[in-house]
Amino acid sequence: MRYAVKKDGAAVAYCSLSIAVGTRSEGRHHMGIAHFTEHTLFKGTLKRSAHEINSCLDRLGGDLNAYTNKESIVLHATVLKEDLPLAGELLLELASCPTFPDEEVEKEKGVVLDEIGIYKDSPSDDIYDRFETLLFDGHPLSRLILGTEASVRKISPAELRAFVSENFSPRVMSLSMVADISEEKMEELCLRLISESFARAPESEPLTGSRPELAPAGFLAKLKRGARKPRFFSPDINVFDKVVRKGNHEADAICGALAPSIYDKDRLAVSLLTNILGGPASNSILNEELREKNGWVYGVEASYNRYSDCGCFSVSFTCDEENVDKCMEAIYREFRKIQEEPLSEEALAAAKKQIIGQLSISSDNGENRCLGMGESLMCYGRVPDDKESRRLILEISAAALQSAARKVLDINKLSRLVYQ
């Protein structure tokens, strides 16, 4: 099992457990079982009842939470630094000995079914999931994270136990901690907690840790044993143009295409391209064109989801129905422009400065840093330091950015989904 620790001066401590098991891992099981597993891990373990789990950190003023995506389940906790041992113990306990009591599982189905209903009532959220379902049709990534009402109703405690038994093991888990505690003490804590939690698990290789500032050079250095390996399997390209009648007073639209994986050398160029086109800053190209210049949308967002064997780039927006085609034409026009005209050195330098600033501010948050460390361990088997990430961004050339734009923003390979 991988672990990483980082000393950071604050009274608050952060702990996360990343498990490389997500929606795409569901296989023969009912769709949505990974997300439902995340919910029901909190409903009882061999050591604690659901009530004891829920109150364990609450009574200390701490926070316990979790989320699921297509390739991972992440459990995380925020506590005062003196309570970090309890937080780490609880996270590992949830993952190593859940019991899935029948009564608790049935009650939680109601919660998840409500979550599905709420999601359906939010077209701007729902449309993104549906877009990926169509784009990855025939591939495990096409599965909906929440599942459907029908699939969730069929999940049983026995199936949950089977899913965990088949997929949860120390080899696919990463434990990370950020706290104002010496890294030596946190490392000792990680080793003790992991050993105690998985004492009965077969051991075939030693535990391996990582301190972020001591990570070896080379972000794409040869993956160490224990890191999640890329699958190098790309789904067929499913190009579609689909309109779904929803009867809403506004239209929600999304367009996009397949993009590089988390292991692809072009991933950083595409990340920078995504930020330039429709990142969170108000000066993004598409925000200035669609909102500031023409007033067609309240907001427009470019997204890039990276998975282990491919990715998804997309642009989404909400507007009046009569403006959908005008927005799409403007988006495609900007796509062609960035493919045909390389950014000036001045514009490229400004774009790099912006994304480095955004990443630095985000990582200054202890929780974000802790979660990022867990994800890096899970994917790469190591944690890059901030200087390394900055260097890789600064090395992106105008030609590399233009090449990435030509690959990802090819108009002939773009798909579109519209809710009207």
C-alpha positions as a LaTeX table, in Angstrom:
\begin{tabular}{lrrr}
\hline
Residue & $x$ (\AA) & $y$ (\AA) & $z$ (\AA) \\
\hline
Met1 & 0.00 & 0.00 & 0.00 \\
Arg2 & 1.24 & 3.47 & $-0.92$ \\
Tyr3 & 1.33 & 6.39 & 1.47 \\
Ala4 & 2.54 & 10.00 & 1.41 \\
Val5 & 2.99 & 12.59 & 4.15 \\
Lys6 & 3.54 & 16.34 & 4.07 \\
Lys7 & 4.29 & 18.69 & 6.96 \\
Asp8 & 2.20 & 21.85 & 6.66 \\
Gly9 & 1.90 & 24.48 & 9.38 \\
Ala10 & $-1.73$ & 24.62 & 10.54 \\
Ala11 & $-3.83$ & 23.49 & 13.49 \\
Val12 & $-5.98$ & 21.45 & 11.10 \\
Ala13 & $-4.89$ & 18.06 & 9.72 \\
Tyr14 & $-6.08$ & 16.30 & 6.59 \\
Cys15 & $-6.17$ & 12.61 & 5.79 \\
Ser16 & $-7.40$ & 10.80 & 2.69 \\
Leu17 & $-7.64$ & 7.24 & 1.47 \\
Ser18 & $-7.78$ & 6.87 & $-2.32$ \\
Ile19 & $-8.95$ & 3.54 & $-3.73$ \\
Ala20 & $-8.36$ & 2.84 & $-7.42$ \\
Val21 & $-11.81$ & 1.32 & $-7.85$ \\
Gly22 & $-14.56$ & 3.28 & $-9.55$ \\
Thr23 & $-17.49$ & 3.06 & $-11.91$ \\
Arg24 & $-15.43$ & 1.46 & $-14.66$ \\
Ser25 & $-14.52$ & $-1.37$ & $-12.23$ \\
Glu26 & $-18.12$ & $-2.54$ & $-11.78$ \\
Gly27 & $-17.90$ & $-5.31$ & $-14.37$ \\
Arg28 & $-20.67$ & $-7.87$ & $-13.85$ \\
His29 & $-22.21$ & $-5.88$ & $-11.01$ \\
His30 & $-25.18$ & $-3.53$ & $-11.20$ \\
Met31 & $-24.42$ & $-0.04$ & $-12.48$ \\
Gly32 & $-23.84$ & 2.41 & $-9.66$ \\
Ile33 & $-22.49$ & $-0.14$ & $-7.19$ \\
Ala34 & $-19.16$ & 1.70 & $-6.77$ \\
His35 & $-20.96$ & 4.88 & $-5.71$ \\
Phe36 & $-23.39$ & 2.91 & $-3.56$ \\
Thr37 & $-20.45$ & 1.15 & $-1.92$ \\
Glu38 & $-18.98$ & 4.54 & $-1.02$ \\
His39 & $-22.27$ & 5.45 & 0.71 \\
Thr40 & $-22.68$ & 2.18 & 2.57 \\
Leu41 & $-19.09$ & 1.88 & 3.81 \\
Phe42 & $-20.26$ & 4.31 & 6.51 \\
Lys43 & $-23.12$ & 2.05 & 7.60 \\
Gly44 & $-21.14$ & $-0.26$ & 9.83 \\
Thr45 & $-17.82$ & $-2.06$ & 10.27 \\
Leu46 & $-16.70$ & $-4.98$ & 12.39 \\
Lys47 & $-15.75$ & $-2.44$ & 15.06 \\
Arg48 & $-18.33$ & 0.36 & 14.82 \\
Ser49 & $-22.04$ & 0.84 & 14.10 \\
Ala50 & $-23.31$ & 3.45 & 11.64 \\
His51 & $-24.05$ & 5.82 & 14.53 \\
Glu52 & $-20.59$ & 5.38 & 16.00 \\
Ile53 & $-18.98$ & 6.03 & 12.62 \\
Asn54 & $-21.02$ & 9.19 & 12.02 \\
Ser55 & $-20.29$ & 10.60 & 15.48 \\
Cys56 & $-16.65$ & 9.50 & 15.72 \\
Leu57 & $-15.18$ & 12.69 & 14.25 \\
Asp58 & $-18.25$ & 14.93 & 14.58 \\
Arg59 & $-17.91$ & 15.02 & 18.36 \\
Leu60 & $-14.34$ & 16.25 & 17.91 \\
Gly61 & $-15.39$ & 19.03 & 15.56 \\
Gly62 & $-13.99$ & 17.14 & 12.59 \\
Asp63 & $-15.43$ & 16.28 & 9.19 \\
Leu64 & $-15.73$ & 12.92 & 7.41 \\
Asn65 & $-16.66$ & 12.69 & 3.75 \\
Ala66 & $-16.24$ & 10.71 & 0.54 \\
Tyr67 & $-16.80$ & 10.80 & $-3.22$ \\
Thr68 & $-16.78$ & 8.43 & $-6.18$ \\
Asn69 & $-15.71$ & 8.98 & $-9.77$ \\
Lys70 & $-15.18$ & 6.68 & $-12.72$ \\
Glu71 & $-11.82$ & 5.37 & $-11.55$ \\
Ser72 & $-11.70$ & 5.83 & $-7.79$ \\
Ile73 & $-13.45$ & 6.00 & $-4.44$ \\
Val74 & $-11.95$ & 8.54 & $-2.05$ \\
Leu75 & $-12.58$ & 8.75 & 1.71 \\
His76 & $-11.26$ & 11.85 & 3.47 \\
Ala77 & $-11.30$ & 13.52 & 6.87 \\
Thr78 & $-10.46$ & 16.91 & 8.36 \\
Val79 & $-9.61$ & 17.09 & 12.06 \\
Leu80 & $-7.48$ & 18.92 & 14.59 \\
Lys81 & $-3.92$ & 17.67 & 14.27 \\
Glu82 & $-4.02$ & 15.82 & 17.60 \\
Asp83 & $-6.91$ & 13.73 & 16.25 \\
Leu84 & $-5.12$ & 12.65 & 13.05 \\
Pro85 & $-4.43$ & 9.09 & 14.35 \\
Leu86 & $-8.16$ & 8.55 & 14.91 \\
Ala87 & $-9.04$ & 9.92 & 11.48 \\
Gly88 & $-6.54$ & 7.64 & 9.73 \\
Glu89 & $-7.71$ & 4.65 & 11.75 \\
Leu90 & $-11.32$ & 5.30 & 10.83 \\
Leu91 & $-10.68$ & 5.68 & 7.09 \\
Leu92 & $-8.74$ & 2.42 & 6.94 \\
Glu93 & $-11.36$ & 0.67 & 9.04 \\
Leu94 & $-14.12$ & 1.72 & 6.63 \\
Ala95 & $-12.19$ & 0.25 & 3.71 \\
Ser96 & $-10.92$ & $-2.92$ & 5.38 \\
Cys97 & $-13.88$ & $-4.32$ & 7.32 \\
Pro98 & $-17.28$ & $-2.90$ & 6.26 \\
Thr99 & $-20.29$ & $-5.08$ & 7.09 \\
Phe100 & $-23.17$ & $-3.67$ & 4.98 \\
Pro101 & $-26.04$ & $-4.40$ & 7.41 \\
Asp102 & $-29.25$ & $-5.29$ & 5.55 \\
Glu103 & $-31.41$ & $-2.64$ & 7.21 \\
Glu104 & $-28.86$ & 0.14 & 6.70 \\
Val105 & $-28.37$ & $-0.77$ & 3.03 \\
Glu106 & $-32.10$ & $-0.55$ & 2.35 \\
Lys107 & $-32.35$ & 2.83 & 4.09 \\
Glu108 & $-29.42$ & 4.20 & 2.09 \\
Lys109 & $-31.08$ & 3.23 & $-1.19$ \\
Gly110 & $-33.63$ & 5.94 & $-0.52$ \\
Val111 & $-30.85$ & 8.50 & $-0.09$ \\
Val112 & $-29.15$ & 7.51 & $-3.35$ \\
Leu113 & $-32.43$ & 7.42 & $-5.26$ \\
Asp114 & $-33.11$ & 10.98 & $-4.06$ \\
Glu115 & $-29.62$ & 11.95 & $-5.24$ \\
Ile116 & $-30.38$ & 10.53 & $-8.70$ \\
Gly117 & $-33.65$ & 12.49 & $-8.79$ \\
Ile118 & $-31.93$ & 15.73 & $-7.78$ \\
Tyr119 & $-29.31$ & 15.19 & $-10.48$ \\
Lys120 & $-31.99$ & 14.68 & $-13.14$ \\
Asp121 & $-33.58$ & 17.96 & $-12.06$ \\
Ser122 & $-30.31$ & 19.76 & $-12.83$ \\
Pro123 & $-29.89$ & 19.62 & $-16.64$ \\
Ser124 & $-26.46$ & 21.26 & $-16.58$ \\
Asp125 & $-25.16$ & 18.41 & $-14.39$ \\
Asp126 & $-27.10$ & 15.59 & $-16.01$ \\
Ile127 & $-26.09$ & 16.51 & $-19.56$ \\
Tyr128 & $-22.41$ & 15.99 & $-18.85$ \\
Asp129 & $-22.92$ & 12.42 & $-17.63$ \\
Arg130 & $-25.13$ & 11.64 & $-20.62$ \\
Phe131 & $-22.52$ & 13.09 & $-22.96$ \\
Glu132 & $-19.82$ & 10.77 & $-21.62$ \\
Thr133 & $-22.23$ & 7.83 & $-21.76$ \\
Leu134 & $-22.71$ & 8.44 & $-25.49$ \\
Leu135 & $-19.06$ & 9.25 & $-26.16$ \\
Phe136 & $-17.78$ & 6.10 & $-24.42$ \\
Asp137 & $-20.61$ & 3.85 & $-25.62$ \\
Gly138 & $-19.52$ & 0.20 & $-25.42$ \\
His139 & $-16.71$ & 0.97 & $-22.94$ \\
Pro140 & $-16.75$ & 0.71 & $-19.11$ \\
Leu141 & $-16.34$ & 4.49 & $-18.90$ \\
Ser142 & $-19.85$ & 4.86 & $-20.32$ \\
Arg143 & $-21.41$ & 3.79 & $-17.01$ \\
Leu144 & $-23.27$ & 6.43 & $-15.01$ \\
Ile145 & $-21.58$ & 7.05 & $-11.65$ \\
Leu146 & $-24.88$ & 7.18 & $-9.76$ \\
Gly147 & $-26.38$ & 4.31 & $-11.74$ \\
Thr148 & $-30.12$ & 4.32 & $-12.49$ \\
Glu149 & $-33.09$ & 3.98 & $-10.19$ \\
Ala150 & $-33.63$ & 0.43 & $-11.47$ \\
Ser151 & $-29.99$ & $-0.66$ & $-11.05$ \\
Val152 & $-29.62$ & 0.79 & $-7.54$ \\
Arg153 & $-32.81$ & $-0.93$ & $-6.33$ \\
Lys154 & $-31.28$ & $-4.30$ & $-7.32$ \\
Ile155 & $-28.07$ & $-3.93$ & $-5.32$ \\
Ser156 & $-28.02$ & $-6.24$ & $-2.29$ \\
Pro157 & $-25.77$ & $-6.42$ & 0.78 \\
Ala158 & $-24.34$ & $-9.67$ & $-0.59$ \\
Glu159 & $-23.42$ & $-7.96$ & $-3.86$ \\
Leu160 & $-21.77$ & $-5.10$ & $-1.96$ \\
Arg161 & $-19.68$ & $-7.57$ & 0.02 \\
Ala162 & $-18.70$ & $-9.36$ & $-3.18$ \\
Phe163 & $-17.74$ & $-6.08$ & $-4.91$ \\
Val164 & $-15.51$ & $-5.05$ & $-2.00$ \\
Ser165 & $-13.98$ & $-8.52$ & $-1.71$ \\
Glu166 & $-13.13$ & $-8.54$ & $-5.42$ \\
Asn167 & $-11.79$ & $-5.00$ & $-5.66$ \\
Phe168 & $-10.56$ & $-3.61$ & $-2.33$ \\
Ser169 & $-6.99$ & $-4.47$ & $-1.35$ \\
Pro170 & $-3.99$ & $-2.50$ & $-0.06$ \\
Arg171 & $-2.41$ & $-2.70$ & $-3.51$ \\
Val172 & $-5.01$ & $-0.35$ & $-4.99$ \\
Met173 & $-5.11$ & 2.07 & $-2.03$ \\
Ser174 & $-3.13$ & 5.19 & $-1.22$ \\
Leu175 & $-3.09$ & 6.89 & 2.19 \\
Ser176 & $-2.05$ & 10.55 & 2.44 \\
Met177 & $-1.69$ & 12.96 & 5.34 \\
Val178 & $-1.03$ & 16.69 & 5.58 \\
Ala179 & $-0.51$ & 18.15 & 9.06 \\
Asp180 & 1.75 & 20.30 & 11.22 \\
Ile181 & 3.47 & 17.16 & 12.48 \\
Ser182 & 6.95 & 15.93 & 11.66 \\
Glu183 & 7.00 & 13.72 & 8.59 \\
Glu184 & 8.86 & 11.03 & 10.52 \\
Lys185 & 6.01 & 10.78 & 13.03 \\
Met186 & 3.36 & 10.77 & 10.29 \\
Glu187 & 5.27 & 8.06 & 8.45 \\
Glu188 & 5.37 & 5.95 & 11.61 \\
Leu189 & 1.63 & 6.54 & 12.00 \\
Cys190 & 0.91 & 5.46 & 8.41 \\
Leu191 & 2.94 & 2.28 & 8.78 \\
Arg192 & 1.27 & 1.38 & 12.06 \\
Leu193 & $-2.27$ & 2.06 & 10.84 \\
Ile194 & $-1.81$ & 0.18 & 7.57 \\
Ser195 & $-0.24$ & $-2.81$ & 9.28 \\
Glu196 & $-2.98$ & $-2.97$ & 11.91 \\
Ser197 & $-5.81$ & $-2.55$ & 9.41 \\
Phe198 & $-4.57$ & $-5.17$ & 6.97 \\
Ala199 & $-2.80$ & $-7.51$ & 9.37 \\
Arg200 & $-4.52$ & $-10.50$ & 7.80 \\
Ala201 & $-3.81$ & $-9.48$ & 4.19 \\
Pro202 & $-1.07$ & $-11.44$ & 2.36 \\
Glu203 & 2.19 & $-9.52$ & 2.20 \\
Ser204 & 4.32 & $-9.92$ & $-0.91$ \\
Glu205 & 6.21 & $-6.63$ & $-0.96$ \\
Pro206 & 7.16 & $-3.97$ & 1.62 \\
Leu207 & 5.13 & $-0.83$ & 2.20 \\
Thr208 & 6.50 & 2.11 & 0.26 \\
Gly209 & 6.15 & 5.75 & 1.21 \\
Ser210 & 6.73 & 9.08 & $-0.45$ \\
Arg211 & 7.46 & 12.52 & 0.88 \\
Pro212 & 6.46 & 15.00 & $-1.83$ \\
Glu213 & 9.60 & 17.14 & $-1.66$ \\
Leu214 & 11.77 & 14.01 & $-1.94$ \\
Ala215 & 10.00 & 12.58 & $-4.99$ \\
Pro216 & 12.43 & 11.37 & $-7.67$ \\
Ala217 & 12.96 & 13.55 & $-10.72$ \\
Gly218 & 10.95 & 12.96 & $-13.88$ \\
Phe219 & 7.18 & 13.15 & $-13.66$ \\
Leu220 & 6.84 & 10.30 & $-16.15$ \\
Ala221 & 9.64 & 8.23 & $-14.67$ \\
Lys222 & 9.16 & 4.49 & $-14.89$ \\
Leu223 & 6.17 & 3.55 & $-12.77$ \\
Lys224 & 7.05 & 1.76 & $-9.56$ \\
Arg225 & 5.33 & $-1.43$ & $-8.57$ \\
Gly226 & 2.08 & $-0.69$ & $-6.84$ \\
Ala227 & 1.09 & 2.29 & $-8.99$ \\
Arg228 & $-1.99$ & 1.93 & $-11.13$ \\
Lys229 & $-0.86$ & 0.90 & $-14.59$ \\
Pro230 & $-2.34$ & 2.42 & $-17.76$ \\
Arg231 & $-4.59$ & 0.03 & $-19.63$ \\
Phe232 & $-3.78$ & 1.43 & $-23.09$ \\
Phe233 & $-7.22$ & 0.55 & $-24.40$ \\
Ser234 & $-9.09$ & 3.28 & $-26.21$ \\
Pro235 & $-12.81$ & 3.07 & $-26.90$ \\
Asp236 & $-14.15$ & 3.40 & $-30.41$ \\
Ile237 & $-14.75$ & 6.99 & $-31.43$ \\
Asn238 & $-18.46$ & 7.61 & $-31.22$ \\
Val239 & $-19.29$ & 10.85 & $-33.02$ \\
Phe240 & $-22.88$ & 11.99 & $-32.54$ \\
Asp241 & $-25.16$ & 15.02 & $-32.78$ \\
Lys242 & $-28.16$ & 14.52 & $-30.54$ \\
Val243 & $-31.01$ & 16.77 & $-29.38$ \\
Val244 & $-33.16$ & 15.70 & $-26.42$ \\
Arg245 & $-36.48$ & 17.44 & $-25.82$ \\
Lys246 & $-36.78$ & 18.35 & $-22.14$ \\
Gly247 & $-39.29$ & 21.16 & $-22.29$ \\
Asn248 & $-37.06$ & 23.45 & $-20.23$ \\
His249 & $-37.23$ & 27.24 & $-20.53$ \\
Glu250 & $-33.52$ & 27.26 & $-21.42$ \\
Ala251 & $-31.31$ & 25.01 & $-23.48$ \\
Asp252 & $-28.26$ & 23.19 & $-22.10$ \\
Ala253 & $-25.60$ & 22.18 & $-24.58$ \\
Ile254 & $-22.27$ & 20.39 & $-24.60$ \\
Cys255 & $-19.78$ & 19.54 & $-27.33$ \\
Gly256 & $-16.51$ & 17.67 & $-27.13$ \\
Ala257 & $-14.39$ & 14.71 & $-28.10$ \\
Leu258 & $-11.93$ & 12.08 & $-26.88$ \\
Ala259 & $-8.75$ & 13.49 & $-25.37$ \\
Pro260 & $-5.39$ & 12.24 & $-24.03$ \\
Ser261 & $-5.20$ & 9.95 & $-21.01$ \\
Ile262 & $-3.61$ & 10.79 & $-17.68$ \\
Tyr263 & $-0.44$ & 9.06 & $-18.91$ \\
Asp264 & $-0.29$ & 10.72 & $-22.34$ \\
Lys265 & 2.53 & 13.18 & $-23.01$ \\
Asp266 & 0.03 & 15.69 & $-24.45$ \\
Arg267 & $-2.09$ & 15.87 & $-21.29$ \\
Leu268 & $-0.48$ & 19.04 & $-19.91$ \\
Ala269 & $-0.81$ & 20.85 & $-23.24$ \\
Val270 & $-4.51$ & 19.91 & $-23.35$ \\
Ser271 & $-4.93$ & 21.07 & $-19.74$ \\
Leu272 & $-3.43$ & 24.44 & $-20.65$ \\
Leu273 & $-5.57$ & 24.60 & $-23.80$ \\
Thr274 & $-8.69$ & 23.88 & $-21.74$ \\
Asn275 & $-7.86$ & 26.69 & $-19.33$ \\
Ile276 & $-7.23$ & 29.15 & $-22.16$ \\
Leu277 & $-10.52$ & 28.34 & $-23.86$ \\
Gly278 & $-12.91$ & 28.06 & $-20.95$ \\
Gly279 & $-11.17$ & 27.96 & $-17.60$ \\
Pro280 & $-12.51$ & 29.57 & $-14.40$ \\
Ala281 & $-11.03$ & 33.00 & $-15.15$ \\
Ser282 & $-13.35$ & 35.59 & $-16.72$ \\
Asn283 & $-10.77$ & 36.32 & $-19.43$ \\
Ser284 & $-11.08$ & 32.86 & $-21.01$ \\
Ile285 & $-11.59$ & 33.02 & $-24.78$ \\
Leu286 & $-15.07$ & 31.49 & $-24.80$ \\
Asn287 & $-16.34$ & 33.53 & $-21.84$ \\
Glu288 & $-15.26$ & 36.74 & $-23.53$ \\
Glu289 & $-16.84$ & 35.71 & $-26.84$ \\
Leu290 & $-20.12$ & 34.16 & $-25.68$ \\
Arg291 & $-20.86$ & 36.20 & $-22.56$ \\
Glu292 & $-18.94$ & 39.46 & $-22.49$ \\
Lys293 & $-19.10$ & 40.29 & $-26.20$ \\
Asn294 & $-22.49$ & 38.85 & $-27.21$ \\
Gly295 & $-24.40$ & 38.21 & $-23.96$ \\
Trp296 & $-25.66$ & 34.83 & $-25.16$ \\
Val297 & $-24.82$ & 32.82 & $-22.02$ \\
Tyr298 & $-24.54$ & 33.34 & $-18.29$ \\
Gly299 & $-21.46$ & 31.12 & $-18.22$ \\
Val300 & $-19.46$ & 28.73 & $-20.39$ \\
Glu301 & $-17.01$ & 26.11 & $-19.16$ \\
Ala302 & $-14.35$ & 23.95 & $-20.79$ \\
Ser303 & $-13.53$ & 20.69 & $-19.02$ \\
Tyr304 & $-10.91$ & 17.99 & $-19.43$ \\
Asn305 & $-11.43$ & 14.69 & $-17.60$ \\
Arg306 & $-8.38$ & 12.43 & $-17.74$ \\
Tyr307 & $-8.71$ & 8.69 & $-17.31$ \\
Ser308 & $-6.13$ & 5.91 & $-17.39$ \\
Asp309 & $-6.57$ & 5.04 & $-21.06$ \\
Cys310 & $-8.25$ & 8.10 & $-22.61$ \\
Gly311 & $-9.91$ & 11.35 & $-21.68$ \\
Cys312 & $-12.84$ & 13.62 & $-22.48$ \\
Phe313 & $-12.60$ & 17.28 & $-23.49$ \\
Ser314 & $-15.83$ & 19.26 & $-23.55$ \\
Val315 & $-17.36$ & 22.72 & $-23.58$ \\
Ser316 & $-20.74$ & 23.23 & $-21.92$ \\
Phe317 & $-23.11$ & 26.19 & $-21.60$ \\
Thr318 & $-26.72$ & 27.18 & $-20.92$ \\
Cys319 & $-28.56$ & 29.71 & $-23.07$ \\
Asp320 & $-31.89$ & 30.62 & $-24.66$ \\
Glu321 & $-32.93$ & 28.03 & $-27.21$ \\
Glu322 & $-32.60$ & 30.42 & $-30.16$ \\
Asn323 & $-28.93$ & 31.06 & $-29.27$ \\
Val324 & $-27.70$ & 27.45 & $-29.29$ \\
Asp325 & $-26.56$ & 27.41 & $-32.92$ \\
Lys326 & $-24.93$ & 30.84 & $-32.65$ \\
Cys327 & $-22.99$ & 29.69 & $-29.58$ \\
Met328 & $-21.89$ & 26.50 & $-31.29$ \\
Glu329 & $-20.73$ & 28.38 & $-34.37$ \\
Ala330 & $-18.74$ & 30.78 & $-32.20$ \\
Ile331 & $-17.15$ & 27.90 & $-30.27$ \\
Tyr332 & $-16.15$ & 26.09 & $-33.46$ \\
Arg333 & $-14.77$ & 29.35 & $-34.85$ \\
Glu334 & $-12.53$ & 29.76 & $-31.81$ \\
Phe335 & $-11.46$ & 26.13 & $-32.10$ \\
Arg336 & $-10.36$ & 26.67 & $-35.71$ \\
Lys337 & $-8.58$ & 29.89 & $-34.79$ \\
Ile338 & $-6.46$ & 28.30 & $-32.07$ \\
Gln339 & $-5.64$ & 25.40 & $-34.45$ \\
Glu340 & $-4.53$ & 27.69 & $-37.26$ \\
Glu341 & $-2.89$ & 30.57 & $-35.38$ \\
Pro342 & $-0.21$ & 29.76 & $-32.79$ \\
Leu343 & $-0.32$ & 31.87 & $-29.65$ \\
Ser344 & 2.22 & 34.66 & $-29.45$ \\
Glu345 & 5.03 & 34.22 & $-26.96$ \\
Glu346 & 3.48 & 36.97 & $-24.84$ \\
Ala347 & 0.02 & 35.33 & $-24.82$ \\
Leu348 & 1.48 & 31.89 & $-24.11$ \\
Ala349 & 3.55 & 33.21 & $-21.21$ \\
Ala350 & 0.47 & 34.90 & $-19.74$ \\
Ala351 & $-1.57$ & 31.67 & $-20.08$ \\
Lys352 & 1.14 & 29.66 & $-18.31$ \\
Lys353 & 1.40 & 32.24 & $-15.53$ \\
Gln354 & $-2.37$ & 32.07 & $-15.04$ \\
Ile355 & $-2.64$ & 28.28 & $-14.74$ \\
Ile356 & 0.44 & 28.08 & $-12.47$ \\
Gly357 & $-1.19$ & 30.67 & $-10.22$ \\
Gln358 & $-4.48$ & 28.78 & $-10.15$ \\
Leu359 & $-2.75$ & 25.49 & $-9.31$ \\
Ser360 & $-0.60$ & 27.09 & $-6.63$ \\
Ile361 & $-3.58$ & 28.73 & $-4.93$ \\
Ser362 & $-5.53$ & 25.46 & $-5.08$ \\
Ser363 & $-2.68$ & 23.42 & $-3.60$ \\
Asp364 & $-2.24$ & 25.98 & $-0.82$ \\
Asn365 & $-5.46$ & 24.51 & 0.60 \\
Gly366 & $-4.47$ & 21.60 & 2.86 \\
Glu367 & $-7.41$ & 19.43 & 1.85 \\
Asn368 & $-6.74$ & 19.92 & $-1.87$ \\
Arg369 & $-3.08$ & 19.10 & $-1.35$ \\
Cys370 & $-3.92$ & 15.93 & 0.58 \\
Leu371 & $-6.40$ & 14.74 & $-2.06$ \\
Gly372 & $-3.95$ & 15.56 & $-4.85$ \\
Met373 & $-1.20$ & 13.58 & $-3.16$ \\
Gly374 & $-3.51$ & 10.56 & $-2.93$ \\
Glu375 & $-4.45$ & 10.81 & $-6.59$ \\
Ser376 & $-0.82$ & 11.11 & $-7.70$ \\
Leu377 & 0.18 & 8.08 & $-5.64$ \\
Met378 & $-2.71$ & 6.09 & $-7.06$ \\
Cys379 & $-1.91$ & 6.99 & $-10.67$ \\
Tyr380 & 1.86 & 7.41 & $-10.77$ \\
Gly381 & 3.12 & 5.73 & $-7.61$ \\
Arg382 & 4.76 & 8.99 & $-6.49$ \\
Val383 & 4.01 & 12.63 & $-5.72$ \\
Pro384 & 5.66 & 15.35 & $-7.85$ \\
Asp385 & 6.75 & 18.51 & $-6.10$ \\
Asp386 & 5.45 & 21.96 & $-7.06$ \\
Lys387 & 8.68 & 22.93 & $-8.80$ \\
Glu388 & 8.47 & 19.92 & $-11.10$ \\
Ser389 & 4.86 & 20.64 & $-12.07$ \\
Arg390 & 5.73 & 24.28 & $-12.72$ \\
Arg391 & 8.69 & 23.30 & $-14.90$ \\
Leu392 & 6.59 & 20.96 & $-17.03$ \\
Ile393 & 4.01 & 23.68 & $-17.66$ \\
Leu394 & 6.69 & 26.23 & $-18.57$ \\
Glu395 & 8.15 & 23.77 & $-21.10$ \\
Ile396 & 4.93 & 23.70 & $-23.18$ \\
Ser397 & 5.63 & 25.38 & $-26.52$ \\
Ala398 & 3.24 & 27.21 & $-28.82$ \\
Ala399 & 3.74 & 24.41 & $-31.36$ \\
Ala400 & 2.82 & 21.74 & $-28.78$ \\
Leu401 & $-0.31$ & 23.68 & $-27.82$ \\
Gln402 & $-1.30$ & 24.05 & $-31.46$ \\
Ser403 & $-0.67$ & 20.35 & $-32.11$ \\
Ala404 & $-2.87$ & 19.41 & $-29.15$ \\
Ala405 & $-5.61$ & 21.71 & $-30.46$ \\
Arg406 & $-5.53$ & 20.05 & $-33.87$ \\
Lys407 & $-5.87$ & 16.60 & $-32.31$ \\
Val408 & $-8.56$ & 17.31 & $-29.73$ \\
Leu409 & $-10.56$ & 20.07 & $-31.44$ \\
Asp410 & $-10.91$ & 18.42 & $-34.85$ \\
Ile411 & $-14.35$ & 19.61 & $-35.97$ \\
Asn412 & $-15.00$ & 16.32 & $-37.77$ \\
Lys413 & $-14.55$ & 14.36 & $-34.54$ \\
Leu414 & $-16.55$ & 16.60 & $-32.24$ \\
Ser415 & $-19.83$ & 15.38 & $-30.79$ \\
Arg416 & $-22.76$ & 17.47 & $-29.56$ \\
Leu417 & $-25.62$ & 16.94 & $-27.13$ \\
Val418 & $-28.38$ & 19.51 & $-26.56$ \\
Tyr419 & $-31.21$ & 19.53 & $-24.01$ \\
Gln420 & $-34.10$ & 21.73 & $-25.18$ \\
\hline
\end{tabular}
